Amino acid sequence: MSAALEKALHYHLINTAGVASIVAAREYPAGEVPSSAPLAYVTHQAISGNQETHGTGSSALAWARYQLTAWAASSLAAHTLADAVRAALFMYRGNMGQAGATVEVKRIFLDIEATELAWPEGTGGEKGVFGVAADFRIWFVR
């Protein structure tokens, strides 16, 4: 995957009004959420990707599939946050990221619609934590 794309994705999410109004800057790589982080927050995880090729070699065009999960204290709150993430990403195109460190995004597609996760008591997960995950395919110029 592309470190530049991951940074640009993070920057885009925490600077999109609908997401930022719910989570502020609480957007983390999956598995790196601070134990002190309050709900709600978003996690991202690179799932797969590929550099496109053509008859004479590789192209600058690439894609990456990221799973984004909205975590909150209730199912409704997790779905509300997931809707904000979807609105921030679905069909997006343009430069993404901070000035001087942008990535040219050709288009973002929703690959897999939301999957709900819940950690009920007795399963080893945190009680009262709900997640809604969706996979996005990001086409970008490497």
Contacts in CASP RR format, 6 or more apart in sequence:
PFRMAT RR
TARGET T0000
AUTHOR 0000-0000-0000
METHOD contacts of the structure
MODEL  1
MSAALEKALHYHLINTAGVASIVAAREYPAGEVPSSAPLAYVTHQAISGN
QETHGTGSSALAWARYQLTAWAASSLAAHTLADAVRAALFMYRGNMGQAG
ATVEVKRIFLDIEATELAWPEGTGGEKGVFGVAADFRIWFVR
1 46 0 8 1.000
1 49 0 8 1.000
1 64 0 8 1.000
2 62 0 8 1.000
2 64 0 8 1.000
2 103 0 8 1.000
2 140 0 8 1.000
2 142 0 8 1.000
4 101 0 8 1.000
4 103 0 8 1.000
5 64 0 8 1.000
5 103 0 8 1.000
5 138 0 8 1.000
5 140 0 8 1.000
6 29 0 8 1.000
6 44 0 8 1.000
6 46 0 8 1.000
7 97 0 8 1.000
7 98 0 8 1.000
7 101 0 8 1.000
8 96 0 8 1.000
8 97 0 8 1.000
8 98 0 8 1.000
8 101 0 8 1.000
8 102 0 8 1.000
8 103 0 8 1.000
8 105 0 8 1.000
9 44 0 8 1.000
9 66 0 8 1.000
9 96 0 8 1.000
9 138 0 8 1.000
10 27 0 8 1.000
10 44 0 8 1.000
11 96 0 8 1.000
11 97 0 8 1.000
11 98 0 8 1.000
12 88 0 8 1.000
12 89 0 8 1.000
12 92 0 8 1.000
12 96 0 8 1.000
12 97 0 8 1.000
13 19 0 8 1.000
13 20 0 8 1.000
13 27 0 8 1.000
13 42 0 8 1.000
13 44 0 8 1.000
13 68 0 8 1.000
13 85 0 8 1.000
13 88 0 8 1.000
13 89 0 8 1.000
14 20 0 8 1.000
14 23 0 8 1.000
14 24 0 8 1.000
14 25 0 8 1.000
14 27 0 8 1.000
16 84 0 8 1.000
16 87 0 8 1.000
16 88 0 8 1.000
18 84 0 8 1.000
18 87 0 8 1.000
18 88 0 8 1.000
19 27 0 8 1.000
19 42 0 8 1.000
19 81 0 8 1.000
19 84 0 8 1.000
19 85 0 8 1.000
19 88 0 8 1.000
21 84 0 8 1.000
22 40 0 8 1.000
22 80 0 8 1.000
22 81 0 8 1.000
22 84 0 8 1.000
23 40 0 8 1.000
23 41 0 8 1.000
23 42 0 8 1.000
23 81 0 8 1.000
26 37 0 8 1.000
26 38 0 8 1.000
26 40 0 8 1.000
26 41 0 8 1.000
26 42 0 8 1.000
27 41 0 8 1.000
27 42 0 8 1.000
27 43 0 8 1.000
27 44 0 8 1.000
28 34 0 8 1.000
28 37 0 8 1.000
28 41 0 8 1.000
28 42 0 8 1.000
28 43 0 8 1.000
28 44 0 8 1.000
29 43 0 8 1.000
29 44 0 8 1.000
29 45 0 8 1.000
30 43 0 8 1.000
30 44 0 8 1.000
30 45 0 8 1.000
30 67 0 8 1.000
30 69 0 8 1.000
31 43 0 8 1.000
33 41 0 8 1.000
33 43 0 8 1.000
39 71 0 8 1.000
39 72 0 8 1.000
39 73 0 8 1.000
39 77 0 8 1.000
39 129 0 8 1.000
40 70 0 8 1.000
40 71 0 8 1.000
40 72 0 8 1.000
40 73 0 8 1.000
40 77 0 8 1.000
40 78 0 8 1.000
40 81 0 8 1.000
41 71 0 8 1.000
42 68 0 8 1.000
42 69 0 8 1.000
42 70 0 8 1.000
42 71 0 8 1.000
42 81 0 8 1.000
42 85 0 8 1.000
43 68 0 8 1.000
43 69 0 8 1.000
43 71 0 8 1.000
44 66 0 8 1.000
44 67 0 8 1.000
44 68 0 8 1.000
44 69 0 8 1.000
45 66 0 8 1.000
45 67 0 8 1.000
45 69 0 8 1.000
46 64 0 8 1.000
46 65 0 8 1.000
46 66 0 8 1.000
47 65 0 8 1.000
47 66 0 8 1.000
47 67 0 8 1.000
47 135 0 8 1.000
48 64 0 8 1.000
48 65 0 8 1.000
49 62 0 8 1.000
49 63 0 8 1.000
49 64 0 8 1.000
49 65 0 8 1.000
50 62 0 8 1.000
50 63 0 8 1.000
51 58 0 8 1.000
51 59 0 8 1.000
51 61 0 8 1.000
51 62 0 8 1.000
51 142 0 8 1.000
52 58 0 8 1.000
52 59 0 8 1.000
52 61 0 8 1.000
52 62 0 8 1.000
52 63 0 8 1.000
53 59 0 8 1.000
60 141 0 8 1.000
60 142 0 8 1.000
61 106 0 8 1.000
61 139 0 8 1.000
61 140 0 8 1.000
61 141 0 8 1.000
61 142 0 8 1.000
62 139 0 8 1.000
62 140 0 8 1.000
62 141 0 8 1.000
62 142 0 8 1.000
63 137 0 8 1.000
63 138 0 8 1.000
63 139 0 8 1.000
63 140 0 8 1.000
64 137 0 8 1.000
64 138 0 8 1.000
64 140 0 8 1.000
65 111 0 8 1.000
65 135 0 8 1.000
65 136 0 8 1.000
65 137 0 8 1.000
65 138 0 8 1.000
66 135 0 8 1.000
66 136 0 8 1.000
66 138 0 8 1.000
67 133 0 8 1.000
67 134 0 8 1.000
67 135 0 8 1.000
67 136 0 8 1.000
68 85 0 8 1.000
68 89 0 8 1.000
68 133 0 8 1.000
68 134 0 8 1.000
68 135 0 8 1.000
68 136 0 8 1.000
69 117 0 8 1.000
69 131 0 8 1.000
69 132 0 8 1.000
69 133 0 8 1.000
69 134 0 8 1.000
70 78 0 8 1.000
70 79 0 8 1.000
70 81 0 8 1.000
70 82 0 8 1.000
70 84 0 8 1.000
70 85 0 8 1.000
70 131 0 8 1.000
70 132 0 8 1.000
70 133 0 8 1.000
71 78 0 8 1.000
71 81 0 8 1.000
71 129 0 8 1.000
71 130 0 8 1.000
71 131 0 8 1.000
72 78 0 8 1.000
72 80 0 8 1.000
72 81 0 8 1.000
72 129 0 8 1.000
72 130 0 8 1.000
72 131 0 8 1.000
73 128 0 8 1.000
73 129 0 8 1.000
73 130 0 8 1.000
74 128 0 8 1.000
74 130 0 8 1.000
75 116 0 8 1.000
75 118 0 8 1.000
75 130 0 8 1.000
75 131 0 8 1.000
77 130 0 8 1.000
78 116 0 8 1.000
78 130 0 8 1.000
78 131 0 8 1.000
78 132 0 8 1.000
79 114 0 8 1.000
79 116 0 8 1.000
79 132 0 8 1.000
81 132 0 8 1.000
82 114 0 8 1.000
82 131 0 8 1.000
82 132 0 8 1.000
82 133 0 8 1.000
82 134 0 8 1.000
85 134 0 8 1.000
86 110 0 8 1.000
86 134 0 8 1.000
89 108 0 8 1.000
89 110 0 8 1.000
89 136 0 8 1.000
90 108 0 8 1.000
90 109 0 8 1.000
90 110 0 8 1.000
90 136 0 8 1.000
91 107 0 8 1.000
91 108 0 8 1.000
91 109 0 8 1.000
92 105 0 8 1.000
92 107 0 8 1.000
92 108 0 8 1.000
93 105 0 8 1.000
93 106 0 8 1.000
93 107 0 8 1.000
93 108 0 8 1.000
94 104 0 8 1.000
94 105 0 8 1.000
94 106 0 8 1.000
95 102 0 8 1.000
95 103 0 8 1.000
95 104 0 8 1.000
95 105 0 8 1.000
96 102 0 8 1.000
96 103 0 8 1.000
96 104 0 8 1.000
96 105 0 8 1.000
96 140 0 8 1.000
97 103 0 8 1.000
103 140 0 8 1.000
103 141 0 8 1.000
104 140 0 8 1.000
104 141 0 8 1.000
105 138 0 8 1.000
105 139 0 8 1.000
105 140 0 8 1.000
106 139 0 8 1.000
106 140 0 8 1.000
106 141 0 8 1.000
107 139 0 8 1.000
108 136 0 8 1.000
108 137 0 8 1.000
108 138 0 8 1.000
108 139 0 8 1.000
109 136 0 8 1.000
109 137 0 8 1.000
109 139 0 8 1.000
110 134 0 8 1.000
110 135 0 8 1.000
110 136 0 8 1.000
110 137 0 8 1.000
111 135 0 8 1.000
111 136 0 8 1.000
111 137 0 8 1.000
112 134 0 8 1.000
112 135 0 8 1.000
113 134 0 8 1.000
114 132 0 8 1.000
114 133 0 8 1.000
114 134 0 8 1.000
115 132 0 8 1.000
115 133 0 8 1.000
115 134 0 8 1.000
116 130 0 8 1.000
116 131 0 8 1.000
116 132 0 8 1.000
117 130 0 8 1.000
117 131 0 8 1.000
117 132 0 8 1.000
117 133 0 8 1.000
118 128 0 8 1.000
118 129 0 8 1.000
118 130 0 8 1.000
118 131 0 8 1.000
119 125 0 8 1.000
119 126 0 8 1.000
119 127 0 8 1.000
119 128 0 8 1.000
119 129 0 8 1.000
119 130 0 8 1.000
120 127 0 8 1.000
120 128 0 8 1.000
121 127 0 8 1.000
END
